[in-house]
Amino acid sequence: MTEKKIWKGSDQYICDPELAQAFHMARVLAMPLLIEGEPGTGKTELPIQFAKDTDKPLFVYPAGSKSNVEQFVAKFDHVKYLRDSQVEVLNAQREAQGVSKKLSTGGRSTDRLDDYVIRGPGALSYSSPNSVLLIDEIDKAPREFPNDLLYALSHRKFVLPESGKIIEVSEQDMPTIVITSNREQELPTAFKGRCIYHYIAFPTPELMKEIVLKHHPKTDEKVLNKAVDVFYQMRKIGLERAPATRELLNWLKYLNAYDQEEALEHIKEMDSSGILIKTKADMEKVKTRAKYSTTNSI
């Protein structure tokens, strides 16, 4: 049944109104939701938390430089098929020799080609009505990968290799599909045309505090305010790699190991900047600014 209720997030995930609306449209229209935005803005967490909150099966495909449709949909196990073929020949010979005990193929038969098809996240999700499918960081995959997905997205079906079995899903049972991209490369126009599109802007400081408290609800208010203030100042000073949400969450997790006074001292001294900063040049820049700051901030 088509999902009609807008999902506005959960105890673990804040879904802002614009994202909630885009996600809702994608589910109602049975189309994938393509989310772009900076790393650490919650793109990947959306389908994970939605599946968890609604108790739906989740299938994940992390895209990479060697991604292909065979990995995503299904592949035929030629080695196992060949081995079972040899076992069947041996069993025929043993039977001819009067040996009644047969060698096992684990219940598989070379007459049933589908026994040798290893289904990937795509085929598994299409076989599980109203499941959730995440294709993560599709921009890391070769350009032909999103192009090869066009047929399945348009016709809601996959054809399994060798066996020719068709896995088809109705619009009502279509998985909730979320595709994420960090824009490392531009995706094909035809592919984007098959998706509902949404760009997640980086959270405001106020929203960021809400996000932090979702993950670390016992964070001291003064420590939270100071850490978030420093975090956003760091994002404005022209670093090679500005810290993202995941770095801030890790930093607060570390700071929460101390009492308020000690945590504030760690923020002032920036002695835990390795949690936020990931390059040598950025580290030197942050330490220099911290050393000569007259305001006890970056």
C-alpha positions as CSV (number, residue, x, y, z in Angstrom):
1,M,0.0,0.0,0.0
2,T,1.3,3.4,-0.9
3,E,2.6,5.4,2.1
4,K,0.4,8.4,2.6
5,K,1.7,9.7,5.9
6,I,4.6,12.2,5.9
7,W,7.5,10.9,7.9
8,K,8.9,13.7,10.0
9,G,11.8,11.9,11.7
10,S,12.2,9.9,14.8
11,D,13.9,10.0,18.2
12,Q,17.2,9.5,16.5
13,Y,16.8,11.6,13.3
14,I,15.6,15.1,12.6
15,C,13.9,15.4,9.2
16,D,13.4,19.0,8.3
17,P,10.1,20.0,6.5
18,E,11.6,20.3,3.0
19,L,13.4,16.9,3.2
20,A,10.2,15.3,4.7
21,Q,8.2,16.7,1.8
22,A,10.7,15.4,-0.8
23,F,10.8,12.0,0.9
24,H,7.0,11.9,1.0
25,M,6.7,12.7,-2.7
26,A,9.2,10.0,-3.6
27,R,7.3,7.3,-1.6
28,V,3.8,8.4,-3.0
29,L,5.1,8.4,-6.6
30,A,7.2,5.2,-6.1
31,M,10.3,7.0,-7.3
32,P,13.8,7.0,-5.9
33,L,14.8,10.0,-3.8
34,L,18.2,11.4,-4.9
35,I,19.8,13.4,-2.1
36,E,22.9,15.5,-2.6
37,G,24.7,17.6,-0.1
38,E,27.9,17.9,2.0
39,P,29.3,14.8,3.7
40,G,27.8,14.5,7.2
41,T,24.5,16.1,6.6
42,G,22.4,13.0,7.3
43,K,21.9,11.7,3.8
44,T,22.7,8.1,4.6
45,E,21.0,8.1,7.9
46,L,17.6,9.1,6.4
47,P,16.7,5.6,5.0
48,I,18.4,3.8,7.9
49,Q,16.5,5.6,10.5
50,F,13.2,5.5,8.5
51,A,13.5,1.7,8.2
52,K,14.3,1.4,11.9
53,D,11.4,3.6,12.9
54,T,8.9,1.9,10.7
55,D,10.2,-1.6,11.2
56,K,10.8,-2.2,7.4
57,P,13.5,-4.4,5.9
58,L,16.6,-2.4,4.9
59,F,18.9,-3.3,2.0
60,V,22.1,-1.3,1.4
61,Y,24.4,-1.0,-1.6
62,P,27.5,1.1,-1.0
63,A,28.7,2.3,-4.4
64,G,32.4,2.4,-5.4
65,S,34.7,2.6,-8.3
66,K,34.0,-1.0,-9.3
67,S,30.3,-0.9,-8.9
68,N,28.2,-2.6,-11.6
69,V,24.7,-3.8,-12.1
70,E,25.7,-7.5,-11.5
71,Q,26.8,-6.7,-8.0
72,F,23.7,-4.6,-7.3
73,V,21.1,-6.9,-8.8
74,A,22.4,-10.5,-8.9
75,K,25.2,-12.7,-10.2
76,F,25.4,-16.3,-11.4
77,D,27.7,-18.5,-9.4
78,H,29.4,-20.3,-12.3
79,V,31.9,-22.1,-10.0
80,K,29.2,-23.7,-7.9
81,Y,27.2,-24.6,-11.0
82,L,30.3,-26.3,-12.5
83,R,31.1,-28.1,-9.3
84,D,27.5,-29.4,-9.0
85,S,27.5,-30.5,-12.6
86,Q,30.6,-32.6,-11.9
87,V,28.9,-34.1,-8.8
88,E,25.9,-35.0,-10.8
89,V,28.1,-36.8,-13.4
90,L,29.9,-38.6,-10.5
91,N,26.6,-39.6,-9.0
92,A,25.4,-41.0,-12.3
93,Q,28.6,-43.1,-12.6
94,R,28.3,-44.3,-9.0
95,E,24.7,-45.3,-9.6
96,A,25.8,-47.3,-12.7
97,Q,28.4,-49.0,-10.6
98,G,25.7,-50.0,-8.0
99,V,26.7,-47.4,-5.4
100,S,23.5,-46.1,-3.8
101,K,25.0,-43.3,-1.7
102,K,25.0,-40.0,-3.5
103,L,27.3,-37.1,-3.2
104,S,25.4,-34.0,-2.0
105,T,24.9,-30.7,-3.9
106,G,23.2,-29.1,-0.9
107,G,19.7,-29.5,-2.5
108,R,20.7,-27.6,-5.6
109,S,20.0,-28.9,-9.1
110,T,21.7,-27.8,-12.3
111,D,18.2,-28.1,-13.9
112,R,17.2,-25.1,-11.7
113,L,19.4,-22.3,-12.8
114,D,17.9,-20.0,-10.2
115,D,19.6,-22.1,-7.5
116,Y,22.9,-20.6,-8.6
117,V,21.8,-16.9,-8.7
118,I,23.2,-14.8,-5.8
119,R,20.8,-11.9,-5.3
120,G,22.2,-8.5,-4.5
121,P,20.5,-5.6,-2.6
122,G,18.5,-4.6,-5.7
123,A,16.9,-8.0,-6.3
124,L,16.4,-8.6,-2.6
125,S,14.6,-5.3,-2.1
126,Y,12.3,-5.8,-5.1
127,S,11.5,-9.2,-3.7
128,S,10.5,-7.7,-0.3
129,P,7.4,-5.5,-0.6
130,N,7.6,-2.0,0.9
131,S,11.2,-2.5,2.0
132,V,13.8,0.2,2.1
133,L,16.8,0.4,-0.3
134,L,19.8,2.6,0.1
135,I,22.2,3.2,-2.8
136,D,24.9,5.1,-1.0
137,E,27.3,7.6,-2.7
138,I,26.4,6.7,-6.2
139,D,28.7,9.5,-7.5
140,K,31.6,7.2,-6.7
141,A,30.5,4.6,-9.2
142,P,31.4,4.4,-12.9
143,R,29.1,6.6,-15.0
144,E,27.6,3.5,-16.7
145,F,26.2,2.3,-13.4
146,P,23.4,4.8,-12.9
147,N,22.7,4.5,-16.7
148,D,22.3,0.8,-16.3
149,L,19.8,1.3,-13.5
150,L,17.4,3.3,-15.7
151,Y,15.4,0.2,-16.9
152,A,14.9,-1.2,-13.5
153,L,13.8,2.2,-12.1
154,S,11.5,2.9,-15.0
155,H,9.9,-0.6,-15.3
156,R,10.2,-1.7,-11.7
157,K,11.7,-5.0,-12.7
158,F,15.0,-6.9,-12.8
159,V,15.9,-9.9,-15.0
160,L,18.2,-12.4,-13.2
161,P,21.3,-13.6,-15.0
162,E,21.3,-17.0,-16.7
163,S,18.0,-18.2,-15.3
164,G,16.1,-15.3,-16.9
165,K,13.7,-15.1,-14.0
166,I,12.0,-11.7,-13.7
167,I,11.6,-10.0,-10.4
168,E,8.9,-7.4,-10.8
169,V,7.3,-5.2,-8.2
170,S,4.0,-3.2,-8.4
171,E,3.9,0.5,-7.8
172,Q,2.2,-0.1,-4.5
173,D,4.8,-2.6,-3.2
174,M,7.8,-0.6,-4.6
175,P,10.7,-0.3,-2.1
176,T,11.4,3.1,-0.7
177,I,14.6,4.0,-2.5
178,V,17.1,6.6,-1.3
179,I,20.1,7.4,-3.4
180,T,22.9,9.6,-2.0
181,S,25.6,11.6,-3.7
182,N,28.4,13.9,-2.6
183,R,28.6,15.4,-6.1
184,E,32.1,14.0,-6.8
185,Q,30.9,13.7,-10.4
186,E,27.7,14.9,-12.2
187,L,25.1,12.2,-12.6
188,P,23.5,11.5,-16.0
189,T,20.5,13.7,-16.8
190,A,18.3,10.8,-17.8
191,F,19.0,9.1,-14.4
192,K,18.3,12.3,-12.4
193,G,15.0,12.5,-14.4
194,R,13.9,9.2,-12.9
195,C,14.3,10.6,-9.4
196,I,12.8,13.1,-7.0
197,Y,15.7,15.5,-6.1
198,H,16.6,17.2,-2.9
199,Y,19.7,19.0,-1.7
200,I,20.4,19.0,2.0
201,A,21.8,22.3,3.1
202,F,24.2,22.3,6.0
203,P,22.3,22.7,9.2
204,T,22.1,26.1,11.0
205,P,23.7,26.3,14.4
206,E,20.3,26.1,16.1
207,L,19.4,22.9,14.1
208,M,22.8,21.5,14.7
209,K,22.3,21.8,18.5
210,E,19.1,19.8,18.1
211,I,20.9,17.1,16.1
212,V,23.6,16.9,18.7
213,L,21.1,16.5,21.5
214,K,19.4,13.7,19.6
215,H,22.7,11.8,19.8
216,H,24.0,13.1,23.1
217,P,21.0,14.2,25.1
218,K,23.0,14.7,28.4
219,T,25.4,17.2,26.9
220,D,26.0,20.3,29.2
221,E,24.3,23.3,27.7
222,K,27.3,25.6,28.1
223,V,29.6,23.0,26.6
224,L,27.2,22.5,23.7
225,N,26.9,26.2,22.9
226,K,30.7,26.8,23.0
227,A,31.5,23.7,21.0
228,V,29.0,24.5,18.3
229,D,30.2,28.1,18.2
230,V,33.8,27.0,17.7
231,F,32.7,24.4,15.1
232,Y,31.0,27.0,12.9
233,Q,33.9,29.4,13.2
234,M,36.2,26.6,12.0
235,R,33.9,26.1,9.0
236,K,34.3,29.8,8.1
237,I,38.1,30.1,8.1
238,G,38.8,28.5,4.7
239,L,40.1,25.1,5.7
240,E,41.0,22.5,3.1
241,R,38.4,20.2,4.6
242,A,35.8,21.9,6.8
243,P,34.6,19.6,9.7
244,A,31.2,18.0,9.1
245,T,28.4,16.9,11.4
246,R,30.0,13.5,12.1
247,E,33.2,15.2,13.4
248,L,31.2,17.5,15.7
249,L,29.2,14.5,17.1
250,N,32.5,12.7,17.8
251,W,34.0,15.8,19.4
252,L,30.9,16.2,21.7
253,K,31.1,12.5,22.6
254,Y,34.8,13.0,23.7
255,L,34.0,16.2,25.6
256,N,31.1,14.5,27.4
257,A,33.7,12.3,29.1
258,Y,34.7,15.3,31.2
259,D,32.9,17.6,33.6
260,Q,31.8,21.1,32.4
261,E,35.0,22.9,33.5
262,E,37.4,20.4,32.0
263,A,35.4,20.2,28.7
264,L,35.4,24.0,28.3
265,E,39.2,23.9,28.9
266,H,39.6,21.3,26.2
267,I,37.6,23.6,23.8
268,K,39.7,26.6,24.7
269,E,43.0,24.8,24.3
270,M,41.8,23.0,21.1
271,D,43.9,20.0,22.2
272,S,41.3,17.6,20.7
273,S,41.3,19.3,17.3
274,G,42.4,16.0,15.7
275,I,38.8,14.9,16.0
276,L,37.7,17.8,13.8
277,I,40.6,18.4,11.5
278,K,41.9,16.0,8.9
279,T,44.9,17.6,7.2
280,K,48.3,18.9,8.4
281,A,47.8,22.3,6.9
282,D,44.4,22.7,8.5
283,M,45.8,21.6,11.8
284,E,48.5,24.2,11.7
285,K,46.0,26.9,10.7
286,V,43.7,26.1,13.6
287,K,46.4,25.9,16.2
288,T,47.9,29.2,15.1
289,R,44.5,30.9,15.3
290,A,43.9,29.3,18.7
291,K,47.3,30.4,20.0
292,Y,46.9,34.1,19.2
293,S,43.2,34.4,19.8
294,T,42.3,37.0,22.3
295,T,38.7,35.8,22.6
296,N,39.5,32.2,23.7
297,S,37.9,31.0,20.4
298,I,39.2,30.4,16.9
